[in-house]
């Protein structure tokens, strides 16, 4: 007979990540340039143990951009398949709201993880980031306008 502790120990584990979509009225999105990899990202990162995805998104905004801007509604839930030795993951993208060029220029990078940030069209984002993130950004911007939550598989919208 399996004990409760054995049952719990045998449950699957998933990586969780949370990011924030900031956008402008003219449909540009905020991307950050990480110091540790070549591809640009949206602000965000790994959800830590015992942390909710929305709290992780808010923490990452403080750490990466030095801001306490509120994290808005959920825009995307993306299931990412295992790759490059990483297990599968669930990625949550939250709405950061509208930014101006002055807002974006005012961000600071207190922890050194981010080198710079900028506002880019979705086509520019496709060249700076990965195909998966570019597709996820398209799904997130659609979700804003549809007042919906986009469901994605490896960046591709499925619902």
C-alpha positions in Angstrom: 0.0 0.0 0.0 1.3 3.4 -0.9 1.6 6.0 1.8 0.4 9.6 1.3 4.0 10.8 1.5 5.0 8.3 -1.3 2.1 9.4 -3.4 3.0 13.0 -3.1 6.7 12.3 -3.7 5.7 10.5 -7.0 3.6 13.4 -8.4 5.0 15.0 -11.6 6.9 18.3 -11.4 6.7 21.1 -13.9 8.7 24.2 -14.4 6.7 27.4 -14.1 7.6 30.8 -15.5 5.8 34.2 -15.5 6.3 37.2 -17.7 4.7 40.6 -18.3 3.6 42.1 -21.6 4.0 45.9 -21.7 2.7 47.6 -24.9 2.3 51.0 -26.5 -0.7 52.5 -28.2 1.0 52.0 -31.5 1.4 48.2 -31.0 5.0 48.0 -29.9 6.0 45.7 -27.0 8.7 46.0 -24.3 11.6 43.6 -24.7 14.5 43.2 -22.4 18.1 42.3 -23.3 19.4 39.6 -20.9 23.1 39.6 -19.9 23.2 35.8 -20.0 21.8 34.8 -23.4 21.5 36.2 -26.9 17.7 36.3 -27.3 15.6 39.1 -26.0 12.7 38.4 -23.7 9.8 40.0 -22.0 10.3 40.9 -18.3 9.8 37.8 -16.2 11.4 34.6 -15.1 11.0 31.4 -13.1 8.4 31.0 -10.5 10.1 30.0 -7.2 9.0 27.4 -4.8 5.9 28.4 -2.8 5.4 31.5 -5.1 2.4 32.2 -7.2 2.9 33.1 -10.9 1.5 36.6 -10.4 3.8 37.2 -7.4 6.7 35.9 -9.5 5.8 38.4 -12.3 5.7 41.3 -9.8 9.0 40.2 -8.2 10.7 39.9 -11.6 9.5 43.5 -12.5 11.2 44.8 -9.3 14.4 42.8 -9.9 14.8 43.4 -13.6 13.2 46.8 -14.2 13.2 48.4 -10.7 9.5 49.0 -10.9 6.4 48.2 -8.8 4.0 48.6 -11.6 0.9 46.4 -11.0 0.6 43.1 -12.7 -2.7 42.9 -14.6 -4.9 40.1 -15.8 -3.7 36.8 -17.3 -3.2 36.9 -21.1 -1.5 33.6 -22.0 -1.0 30.1 -20.6 1.6 28.3 -22.7 2.6 24.7 -22.3 6.2 24.3 -23.5 7.5 20.9 -24.4 10.8 19.6 -22.9 13.9 20.7 -24.8 17.6 21.1 -24.3 17.6 19.0 -21.2 14.8 21.1 -19.6 11.6 19.5 -18.4 8.3 20.8 -19.8 6.9 24.0 -18.4 3.9 26.2 -18.0 4.4 29.9 -18.9 2.0 32.6 -17.8 2.0 36.0 -19.4 0.3 38.8 -17.6 -0.8 42.3 -18.8 1.5 45.1 -17.8 -0.6 47.7 -19.5 0.3 50.6 -21.7 3.7 52.3 -21.7 5.0 55.5 -23.2 8.5 55.9 -24.6 9.3 57.9 -21.5 8.1 55.1 -19.3 10.4 52.6 -21.1 13.3 55.0 -20.9 12.8 55.3 -17.1 13.4 51.7 -16.3 16.5 50.8 -14.4 18.3 47.5 -14.2 19.2 47.0 -10.6 20.3 43.3 -10.5 22.6 43.4 -13.7 20.6 40.6 -15.2 19.2 43.0 -17.9 21.5 45.1 -20.1 18.8 47.2 -21.8 15.1 47.4 -22.7 13.3 48.8 -25.7 9.9 49.0 -27.4 9.7 47.0 -30.6 7.1 46.0 -33.2 6.0 42.4 -33.3 8.1 41.9 -36.5 11.2 43.4 -34.8 10.5 41.2 -31.7 10.5 38.1 -34.0 14.1 39.0 -35.1 15.3 39.7 -31.6 13.7 36.8 -29.7 12.9 33.2 -30.4 10.1 32.1 -32.7 8.3 30.7 -29.7 8.3 34.0 -27.8 7.4 35.9 -30.9 4.3 33.7 -31.4 3.5 34.0 -27.7 3.7 37.8 -28.0 1.2 37.7 -30.9 -1.2 35.5 -28.9 -0.8 37.9 -25.9 -1.6 41.0 -27.9 -4.6 39.3 -29.5 -5.8 38.3 -26.0 -5.6 41.9 -24.9 -7.9 43.0 -27.7 -10.2 40.0 -27.4 -10.5 40.3 -23.6 -9.6 36.6 -23.5 -6.9 34.2 -22.2 -4.9 32.6 -25.0 -4.0 29.0 -24.6 -0.8 28.0 -26.4 1.4 25.0 -27.1 5.1 25.9 -27.4 4.1 29.4 -28.3 1.4 28.5 -30.9 -2.1 29.5 -30.0 -4.5 26.5 -29.7 -7.4 28.2 -27.9 
